[in-house]
Structure formats: structure tokens, C-alpha cells
Amino acid sequence: MLLSPKTFILSLLVIIQIVSADFTLRPKPTFRVLFNNDLTNVRNCQSAYHKFGEPFSKEILQASINETCNTGIDVHLLSPGHSWAPLWKSKIYPYEKHAKWYKQRTGLNVTTFGQYMLEGGDIVGDFVEHCKKVNMPAFISFRLNDWHQKNYVDLSKEQLKEYNIQAFSSMETCKFYDEHPEYRLNSIFALPPMDDIPLNEYLETYRNKIKSNNIHDWSIPEVRNYKFDFIQEICNNYDIDGLELDFMRHKWYFKPSLPFEERKKIMSNFVMKIRALLDKTARNGKYRWLCARIPTRLKDMKSMGLDPQTLYQTGVDMFNLSYSYETEQQNDLAKIHKLIPQAALYLEITHVIARYEPDGKSAKNHKSLSLQHVMTKPEQYFTSAHLAYGRGARGVSLFNFAYYREYAERQGTVCEPFFEIFKTVSTPSLLANQPQHYFIADFDHDSKKFTDIKIQNGLNETFTLDMALPNGGLKHDAKLRIQVEPSWENIPCTITFNNVVLKNTDKIEEPYETILKDGLGNKNSLAAWIVPKETIVNGINYINIIIPKGCDSKLILLDIAVQ
């Protein structure tokens, strides 16, 4: 296939930059802990500085920054909404224009963030200004293809009112998006006919597929230009310290028919333009960092057109390895480090390690409200970070950390985010002496999620668990727990750890004290085994689960506590 002159020149520039890159002169980031502020958390999570129903204000934003200062967190990243409409002073698409269009299109009022903009506010400007004041490096995390509430985009004003849908907010759409339905991915996921299903029920039942179909196709230049122009406006007008390209919000960019090399070329050229933009707009000779939020697994990058080596060679300094929502300890970090040993890698840790539906129940109108959330404990932060450092990471990143407030409230308790742990997390030598808590929850196992493995027809599966043991080795035997849904009752099984058959124990309680409810259902859903300390190795361990046929259950979570 012949390339157009423009495509040929851009490709040549990429090759020249790759060949001529002088990695010895490139600055290296020293940051250990990155913190993502998704902005909406200041509304969704009641805290000492915000009460439910209270309108957004500069003071609330400042308080969300202040609580991260002097905690071991090195960088504060702000996601200014979902990047469809600007929450900064924009000449490209002034917020007043967006608000007027949104009201005409949907009949709804803008969000509290939008109201703040209409009253003369500047959320990005306020963020950067306050970060400078408190000496916190300020990054903007820019979402490149956010899918939130994209299952509602085709509803008319009348339908939104009829079904009382308030979730389709002014952050979820924009005039450019609405006027160009041809720019969407459209049919990457097949959908069944609606038949007699009520429209609102259909949109909820197939919400993820519909949202995926309705985000933008990045093979279209106008789509990329829309995002680039916004980023350029931010870089020109604000003294940011760095920019994160959030490829994980969300991870579909191309139709399956487009070859990988074409996808990679598109993404590489876009990143190269961003790198040049950051260099051109940097102030006072200061280097501006470029971060990319990408998958934790190499196989998940291909459909997105992402290649770590090419991204690094075209200007990405920092790689934020993300599983999108849950924390994932088992990943390709070591493989990625081997591909780009010069780059700074960060493993993303979130507020949950697993989500599942207890007893198969689901809420009628919003499936996620029925999900049981298993919250990430401090020891799991320590363990995830210790393992990441051991496999080549520079540090960790935090996503949705403030949401402990919201999910603890759902559990009927109170849990303020434990910021105090990050002085330990930022110090590898301290981590090496902490108690450890490993787990397997949602990571891919032979292309299946752990929580999707059913055992109606029995089970004989071997799982790998990479472990980085504490300094001085293990002082005690470990405890392995496995949760099934709905119950372990009348399920005989054999568990081996590195080919050693384990003995059952009735001590199924949480291995470490926590004020959070464990989120692990009734006690009959848990079983535990003792793992002799001498069977555990530093590196890959093998756990084999053998369950005979005739059982009706599924796996939810496996964890192992070691000291």
C-alpha cells in the first residue's frame, strides 16, 4: 500500500528521532509516588472539606491538593473532567458556548464544575496555581477517549426527561462529538436486537458495549486534532510540570480491521507531536515530563496501537502501568522494563482489588451498584510496591485513592484514605521489611478472568504467583485463602503450593487488622490453608487448585499473607 506524502514524511521523522535519540542526555524522573485526582472525587466522596450537595469551589480543590502534601506523594495529577469539554479558559471552545449548546441539546443543566466555570472560574488554572504555592509538581492527566455515559448519547432531550436520566452530564459530551456520529467506532462490539426490551433497560444491560462503540475512532485525523488542540491550549497557557496521556480512559481506539502497524504509526506520530509541544512551550528552561497511562500487559497494548519501545523513543519519559480500575499485582512490568530499561515505570494501585456480584444478584438500573468491592489494604499497597520495585519500577501511582470514603460509607463504616503509608511506599528499603499480602483477583489467566472461572464441571488449574520476599526471608508459615461464590460447603478440593499439598485451617479471618469490612461475603465462602515457609520462593510460585466435578460455584479471590 502506497503512503501519502504527508504520512511518509511523518513516518520518516519518527525514524529520525528514534535513530538520533541520545538517551544519555535525557533527564530521569526522580518521582516515586504519583497521585491522580479525577476531580469528581471531591463531589462523590464526603470528607472534612466537602459535604454532599455542596457546590464545587476553589477551596475544595485546594483542600484535595493539600491532603496529599508532605505524605510521600511526589506528583499531583489532575484529570480536568473527561476531556470532551474544557474546564480551563478556552478560546477554542469557550465554556459558555458549551453550556448553551448542552442545555439546548439535553434540557439539562451543567455540572457543578461547569457552573463554577460559568461564574468565571478556571479549574486547571486554580490547580496549577495552588500546586505552585504548596510546592507540589502539577501534572495534567488528559483522557484521550473517555466512555463515561456514552450509552446515552443518542437519546433525545425528550427521552432523557422521560427516563429521568441525570447521569448524562455536561462532562460526557460536546458539540463536536454530537455533530459527528460518523467519527465513532460504531460496531466494534455486536449488539443483539432490542426487540421488546424497554430502551432504558437495553441501554443499561449492554452499557459497556454501547459505550465502547460510541467513543471515537482515532484513525480519523479530526478526532486526534480535537484532542491535540485542547492539549496545546493547556500547554500554552499554564505552567504545568508534566502531562499524562491517559490511554486507559478508555482503551478502544481503532476498528479491528486496521493493521497494528498503522495503529502504531498513528499513536507514535501523535506522541511525537505532544513531545515537541511540551518542549516548545516549556518555561524558564524547565523540562516538562511526558507520562503515558497504558496497560499492565503487553498483549493488551496491541489493539491500542501502543508499543513501549516506540513510545519511549518518541518522547515518553514515564509509563503508568494501569489495569484501569482494580489493583493488579501480577503483570508484565518485568517484561516492559526489559524492553525499555531507561524508562521510569510506575505500577498503578487503586482502592479495590476485586469487584463481584454476590450470589449473582444485580441492581435493576445500575449493575455497578450491586458489586461487592474488596478494598485494597495497606499491606497490599506495601506488597504491590515492593514487588514492583523488585521487577524494575521507579515507583507507583495512585488512582481513585480518595474513593475509600465513598465505598467505606457503602459498607456502613468510615475510612479516610490512609495517606500516611506513602512515606513507606516511597522508600524501597522500608518496604522490604513490611508484612506482605499477595492476591489474585481479576488478572487474565489463559485469557480468562479469575472471577470468571466457574467450577460446575470441576477444576484443575495452576496459577502463577510472582512474589518478592521480605529482607531476611520468612519468619512464619503463610496463610493462603481462597474465596468462592456462593459457598465452600460440600466442595472437596486439593491445593498444592509448588507441588506441596497444603493442610486446611479453620482460621479464615483477615490476616491483618483493618477497619474496613473485608468484602468477602459470608464465612462459608472462604477456606484457608497453611503454606510452609520453606515452600515459598522469591520469584514465580505455582498454586494448583483441584476440585472434582459436580460442584456449582466460581472463584472470586485468592490471597496469601506472609511475614
C-alpha positions in Angstrom: 0.0 0.0 0.0 1.4 3.4 -1.0 1.7 6.0 1.7 0.6 9.6 1.2 3.4 12.2 1.1 2.3 13.6 4.5 2.2 10.1 6.1 5.6 9.3 4.6 7.2 12.4 6.0 5.8 11.9 9.5 7.0 8.3 9.5 10.4 9.5 8.4 10.5 12.0 11.2 9.7 9.2 13.7 12.5 7.1 12.4 15.0 10.0 12.5 14.0 10.8 16.1 14.4 7.1 17.1 17.8 6.8 15.5 19.2 10.1 16.8 17.8 9.9 20.3 20.6 10.5 22.9 19.3 8.6 25.9 22.4 9.6 28.0 21.3 13.3 27.9 17.7 12.7 28.7 16.7 13.7 32.2 15.5 11.0 34.5 12.4 11.5 36.8 13.1 11.0 40.5 9.4 10.8 41.5 8.3 7.7 43.5 4.6 8.2 44.1 2.1 9.8 41.6 -1.4 10.7 42.7 -4.3 11.0 40.3 -7.1 13.4 41.3 -10.0 12.7 39.0 -11.8 15.8 40.2 -15.2 14.2 40.5 -14.0 12.6 43.8 -14.3 15.9 45.5 -18.1 15.7 44.9 -18.6 11.9 45.3 -16.7 11.5 48.5 -17.9 13.3 51.6 -14.9 14.5 53.6 -13.8 17.1 56.1 -13.6 19.6 53.3 -16.7 18.7 51.4 -20.3 17.8 52.3 -22.7 16.1 49.9 -24.6 18.7 47.9 -22.1 21.5 48.5 -21.2 23.2 45.2 -17.6 22.9 43.9 -15.3 25.7 44.9 -11.7 26.7 44.7 -11.3 25.9 48.4 -12.5 22.3 47.9 -10.0 21.8 45.1 -7.2 23.3 47.2 -8.1 21.0 50.1 -7.9 18.0 47.8 -4.3 19.0 46.9 -3.3 19.9 50.5 -4.1 16.5 51.9 -1.5 14.9 49.5 1.3 17.3 50.6 4.1 16.0 52.9 2.8 12.4 52.6 5.4 10.9 50.4 3.4 11.7 47.2 5.7 13.4 44.7 3.3 14.5 41.9 -0.3 15.5 41.8 -2.1 14.8 38.5 -5.5 16.4 37.8 -7.9 14.9 35.3 -9.9 18.0 34.2 -13.2 16.2 33.6 -13.4 13.7 30.8 -11.6 15.9 28.2 -14.6 16.4 25.9 -15.3 20.0 27.1 -12.7 22.3 28.7 -12.5 23.0 32.4 -10.0 25.7 31.7 -10.1 29.1 30.0 -10.5 28.0 26.3 -10.7 30.1 23.2 -11.2 27.0 21.1 -14.4 26.0 22.8 -15.4 28.6 25.5 -17.3 27.0 28.3 -20.2 29.5 27.8 -20.7 28.1 24.3 -20.6 24.5 25.6 -23.1 25.2 28.3 -25.6 26.9 26.0 -25.3 24.1 23.5 -25.7 21.4 26.2 -28.8 23.0 27.6 -30.4 23.2 24.1 -29.4 19.6 23.3 -30.3 17.8 26.5 -32.5 20.2 28.5 -30.2 19.6 31.5 -28.1 22.0 33.5 -24.3 21.7 33.5 -22.5 20.1 36.4 -21.3 22.0 39.5 -17.9 22.1 37.8 -19.5 23.7 34.8 -21.3 26.2 36.9 -18.0 27.2 38.5 -16.6 27.8 35.0 -19.6 29.9 34.1 -19.1 32.0 37.2 -15.6 32.9 35.9 -13.6 30.0 37.5 -10.7 28.2 35.9 -10.2 24.7 37.3 -6.9 24.0 35.6 -5.6 27.4 36.4 -6.6 27.1 40.1 -5.0 23.7 40.2 -1.7 24.8 38.8 -1.6 28.0 40.9 -2.2 26.1 44.2 0.3 23.3 43.4 3.0 26.0 42.8 2.1 27.6 46.1 2.5 24.3 48.1 5.5 23.2 46.1 3.7 20.1 44.6 4.6 19.2 40.9 1.5 19.7 38.8 0.6 17.3 36.0 -2.5 17.3 33.8 -3.8 13.8 33.1 -5.7 14.1 29.8 -8.2 11.4 29.0 -8.0 10.6 25.3 -11.2 8.7 24.7 -13.4 8.6 27.8 -16.5 6.5 27.5 -18.4 7.6 30.6 -22.2 7.6 30.0 -21.7 7.2 26.2 -24.7 4.7 26.3 -27.0 7.8 26.5 -25.5 9.9 23.7 -28.3 9.2 21.1 -31.2 9.9 23.4 -33.2 12.9 22.6 -34.0 15.7 25.1 -37.5 14.2 25.5 -36.1 10.7 26.1 -33.6 12.0 28.7 -36.6 13.6 30.5 -38.9 10.6 30.1 -36.4 8.2 31.7 -35.2 10.7 34.2 -31.5 10.2 33.2 -29.4 12.8 35.0 -26.1 10.8 34.6 -25.5 12.1 31.1 -23.7 15.2 32.3 -22.1 18.1 30.6 -18.6 16.4 31.0 -19.7 13.4 28.9 -20.3 15.1 25.6 -19.6 18.2 23.5 -20.8 19.9 20.3 -18.0 18.4 18.2 -18.9 14.9 19.4 -22.6 15.3 18.8 -22.3 16.7 15.3 -20.1 13.9 14.1 -21.6 10.5 14.8 -19.6 9.2 11.8 -16.4 9.7 13.9 -17.4 6.9 16.3 -16.0 3.4 16.4 -19.7 2.3 16.0 -19.8 -1.5 15.5 -16.7 -2.9 17.2 -19.0 -4.9 19.6 -22.0 -6.7 18.2 -25.3 -5.9 19.9 -28.5 -8.0 20.0 -31.7 -6.6 18.6 -33.7 -4.5 21.1 -37.0 -6.4 20.3 -39.4 -5.8 23.3 -36.7 -4.7 25.8 -37.5 -1.2 27.1 -35.0 1.3 25.8 -33.6 2.3 29.2 -33.2 -1.3 30.2 -31.4 -2.1 26.9 -29.0 0.8 27.4 -28.2 -0.4 30.9 -27.9 -4.1 30.1 -25.5 -3.6 27.2 -24.0 -0.4 28.6 -20.3 -1.3 28.2 -20.6 -2.5 24.6 -22.7 0.6 23.7 -20.2 2.9 25.4 -17.3 1.2 23.6 -19.0 1.6 20.2 -19.7 5.2 20.9 -16.2 6.5 21.6 -14.0 8.0 18.9 -12.2 6.2 16.1 -8.6 7.5 16.3 -7.8 6.6 12.7 -9.7 9.8 11.8 -7.4 12.9 11.8 -10.2 15.3 13.0 -10.6 13.1 16.1 -6.9 13.3 17.0 -6.8 17.0 16.2 -9.6 17.8 18.6 -7.7 16.3 21.5 -4.4 17.8 20.4 -5.8 21.3 20.1 -7.0 21.1 23.7 -3.7 19.8 25.0 -1.9 22.6 23.1 -4.1 25.2 24.7 -3.3 23.8 28.2 0.5 23.7 27.4 0.5 27.2 26.0 -1.5 28.8 28.8 -0.5 27.0 32.0 2.8 26.4 33.7 2.3 22.6 34.2 5.2 20.4 35.2 4.1 17.5 33.1 1.4 15.9 31.1 -0.1 12.4 31.2 -1.7 10.9 28.1 -4.4 8.7 29.6 -4.8 5.9 27.0 -6.8 3.8 29.5 -9.8 6.1 29.6 -10.8 4.2 27.6 -8.8 1.5 25.8 -10.5 1.3 22.4 -9.2 3.5 19.6 -9.4 1.6 16.4 -11.6 -0.8 14.4 -10.3 -4.4 14.4 -9.7 -4.2 10.6 -6.9 -1.6 10.9 -3.4 -3.4 11.0 -1.3 -2.9 14.0 1.5 -1.1 12.1 -1.0 1.5 11.0 -2.3 1.9 14.6 1.3 2.2 15.9 2.1 4.8 13.3 -0.9 6.9 14.3 -0.1 6.7 18.0 3.6 7.3 17.6 3.1 10.4 15.4 0.6 11.8 18.0 3.0 11.2 20.9 5.9 12.8 18.9 3.7 15.9 18.3 3.0 16.1 22.0 6.7 15.7 22.9 7.5 18.6 20.6 4.7 20.7 22.0 5.9 20.2 25.6 9.5 21.1 24.6 8.3 24.2 22.7 6.1 25.5 25.4 8.3 24.8 28.4 9.0 27.8 30.6 12.3 29.1 32.0 14.3 26.3 30.5 12.4 23.7 32.7 11.9 20.2 31.3 8.3 19.1 31.0 7.7 15.4 31.7 5.6 13.3 29.4 3.8 10.3 31.0 1.6 7.6 29.3 -1.0 5.6 31.2 -1.0 2.3 29.4 -2.0 -1.3 30.1 0.0 -3.5 32.5 0.1 -6.3 29.9 1.8 -6.2 26.5 -0.9 -8.2 24.8 -3.5 -5.5 25.7 -1.4 -2.8 24.1 -1.6 -4.1 20.5 -5.2 -3.3 19.8 -4.5 0.2 21.0 -1.5 0.7 18.7 0.9 1.1 21.6 4.4 -0.2 21.7 6.5 0.7 24.8 9.8 1.0 22.9 8.4 3.3 20.3 6.6 5.4 22.8 9.8 5.9 24.8 11.8 6.7 21.7 9.3 9.3 20.6 9.3 11.1 23.9 7.5 9.4 26.8 9.5 9.6 30.0 7.2 7.9 32.4 4.9 4.9 32.0 2.0 4.5 34.3 1.1 0.8 34.1 -2.6 0.5 34.7 -5.3 -2.2 35.0 -7.8 0.6 34.6 -9.8 0.1 37.8 -8.6 -2.7 40.0 -5.2 -3.2 41.6 -3.2 -5.9 39.8 0.0 -7.4 41.3 0.7 -10.0 38.6 1.5 -8.2 35.4 4.1 -7.7 32.6 6.1 -5.0 34.4 9.3 -7.0 34.4 8.9 -7.7 30.6 8.3 -4.0 29.9 11.3 -3.0 32.0 13.4 -5.3 29.9 12.2 -3.6 26.7 12.7 -0.1 28.0 15.2 -0.2 30.9 15.9 3.5 30.6 12.3 4.5 31.2 10.6 5.2 34.5 7.8 2.7 35.2 5.1 3.1 37.7 2.6 0.5 38.8 -0.9 1.8 39.4 -2.6 0.8 42.6 -6.2 1.6 43.1 -8.7 1.4 46.0 -10.1 -2.1 45.1 -8.5 -5.4 44.3 -11.8 -7.1 43.1 -15.4 -6.5 42.3 -18.0 -9.2 42.0 -21.7 -9.8 42.3 -22.7 -11.6 45.5 -24.9 -14.7 44.7 -25.4 -13.4 41.2 -27.6 -10.6 42.3 -27.6 -7.3 40.4 -29.2 -3.9 40.8 -32.1 -3.2 38.4 -30.8 0.0 36.9 -27.1 0.1 37.6 -25.1 -3.1 37.8 -22.1 -1.5 39.4 -24.2 -0.5 42.5 -24.7 -4.2 43.2 -21.0 -5.1 43.0 -19.2 -6.2 46.2 -15.9 -4.2 46.4 -12.9 -5.8 48.1 -10.9 -2.9 49.2 -7.1 -2.7 48.9 -5.5 -2.9 52.4 -2.3 -1.0 53.4 -0.3 -4.3 53.4 -1.4 -4.8 49.8 -0.1 -1.4 48.9 3.2 -2.3 50.5 3.4 -5.6 48.8 2.4 -4.3 45.4 5.0 -1.6 45.6 7.7 -3.9 46.9 7.1 -6.4 44.1 7.0 -3.5 41.5 10.4 -2.2 42.7 11.8 -5.6 42.6 10.7 -6.0 38.9 12.2 -2.7 37.7 9.6 0.0 38.6 10.7 3.5 39.6 7.6 3.9 41.8 3.8 3.6 42.0 0.8 5.6 41.0 -2.5 6.0 42.8 -5.8 6.0 41.1 -9.2 6.6 42.8 -7.5 6.7 46.2 -9.9 9.2 47.6 -12.8 6.8 47.0 -12.2 4.9 50.2 -14.5 7.5 51.6 -17.4 6.6 49.3 -17.0 2.8 49.4 -16.5 2.7 53.1 -19.7 4.5 53.5 -21.4 1.9 51.4 -20.1 -0.7 53.8 -21.6 1.2 56.7 -18.3 2.4 58.2 -15.9 5.3 57.8 -12.5 5.1 56.3 -10.4 8.1 55.5 -7.7 7.4 52.9 -4.5 6.4 54.7 -2.1 8.9 53.2 0.4 8.2 55.9 1.5 4.9 54.2 3.2 6.6 51.3 6.3 7.7 53.1 6.9 4.0 53.4 5.7 3.2 49.9 8.2 5.8 48.5 11.1 4.1 50.3 12.1 0.7 48.9 14.3 -0.2 51.9 11.4 0.3 54.3 9.1 -1.8 52.1 11.4 -4.7 52.2 10.7 -5.2 55.9 6.9 -4.9 55.8 4.3 -7.7 56.2 3.1 -8.9 52.8 -0.3 -9.6 51.3 -0.5 -11.1 47.8 -3.6 -11.8 45.9 -5.0 -12.9 42.6 -8.4 -11.5 41.6 -9.2 -10.2 38.1 -5.9 -10.7 36.2 -6.0 -12.7 33.0 -5.4 -16.4 33.3 -5.3 -18.1 29.9 -7.5 -15.3 28.6 -10.0 -15.8 31.4 -10.5 -13.5 34.4 -10.0 -15.3 37.7 -13.5 -14.2 38.8 -15.0 -15.7 35.6 -13.7 -19.2 36.3 -16.6 -21.5 37.1 -16.2 -24.9 38.7 -19.5 -26.6 37.8 -17.5 -29.2 35.9 -14.7 -29.4 38.3 -11.4 -27.6 38.2 -7.8 -28.3 37.8 -6.0 -25.1 37.3 -2.4 -23.9 38.1 -1.9 -20.3 38.8 1.4 -18.5 39.0 2.2 -16.0 41.7 5.3 -13.8 41.5 6.5 -13.0 45.0 9.3 -10.7 46.2 10.1 -11.9 49.8 10.9 -9.6 52.7 14.5 -9.0 53.7 15.9 -11.8 55.7 13.4 -14.3 54.4 10.2 -15.6 56.0 9.9 -16.0 59.8 6.5 -17.7 59.8 4.4 -20.0 57.7 2.0 -18.2 55.3 -1.8 -18.4 55.1 -3.5 -19.0 51.8 -7.2 -18.1 51.4 -9.5 -18.8 48.5 -13.0 -17.3 48.2 -15.6 -19.0 46.0 -19.2 -17.8 45.4 -21.6 -18.8 46.8 -20.0 -21.3 49.3 -17.3 -23.8 50.0 -19.8 -26.1 51.7 -19.6 -29.7 50.4 -16.8 -28.8 47.9 -13.8 -31.2 48.4 -10.6 -29.9 47.0 -6.8 -30.4 46.9 -4.5 -27.3 47.0 -0.8 -27.6 46.2 1.8 -24.9 46.5 5.0 -25.5 44.5 3.9 -29.2 44.4 3.5 -29.5 48.1 0.0 -30.5 49.3 -1.4 -27.9 51.8 -3.2 -28.6 55.0 -6.5 -26.9 55.7 -7.0 -24.5 58.6 -10.2 -23.1 60.1 -8.6 -19.6 60.6 -10.2 -17.8 57.7 -10.2 -14.3 59.3 -8.4 -11.3 57.7 -4.6 -11.7 58.2 -4.1 -8.1 59.2 -6.2 -5.7 61.3 -8.4 -3.4 59.2 -11.3 -1.0 59.9 -12.7 -1.9 56.5 -15.2 -4.8 56.2 -13.4 -7.5 54.3 -15.9 -7.6 51.5 -15.6 -11.3 51.3 -19.2 -12.4 51.8 -20.3 -15.0 54.3 -17.8 -17.1 56.2 -18.8 -20.2 54.2 -17.4 -18.6 51.0 -13.9 -18.7 52.4 -11.4 -21.5 53.0 -7.8 -21.3 54.2 -4.6 -23.4 54.1 -1.2 -23.2 55.8 1.7 -22.8 53.4 5.0 -23.9 55.0 7.5 -21.0 54.7 10.2 -23.2 53.2 8.0 -24.0 50.1 7.8 -20.3 49.1 10.4 -19.0 46.7 11.5 -15.5 45.7 10.0 -15.3 42.2 7.4 -17.4 40.5 5.4 -19.8 42.7 2.8 -22.3 41.5 -0.6 -22.8 43.1 -2.7 -25.7 41.8 -6.4 -26.0 42.6 -8.1 -29.3 42.1 -11.9 -29.6 42.6 -13.9 -32.6 41.4 -16.9 -32.4 39.1 -20.4 -31.9 40.5 -19.8 -28.5 42.2 -21.6 -25.3 41.3 -19.6 -22.3 42.2 -17.0 -19.9 40.9 -13.7 -18.4 42.0 -13.6 -14.9 43.4 -10.3 -14.2 45.1 -7.1 -15.8 46.2 -4.8 -14.2 48.8 -1.7 -15.2 50.7 -0.3 -13.4 53.8 3.4 -13.8 54.6 5.7 -12.3 57.3 
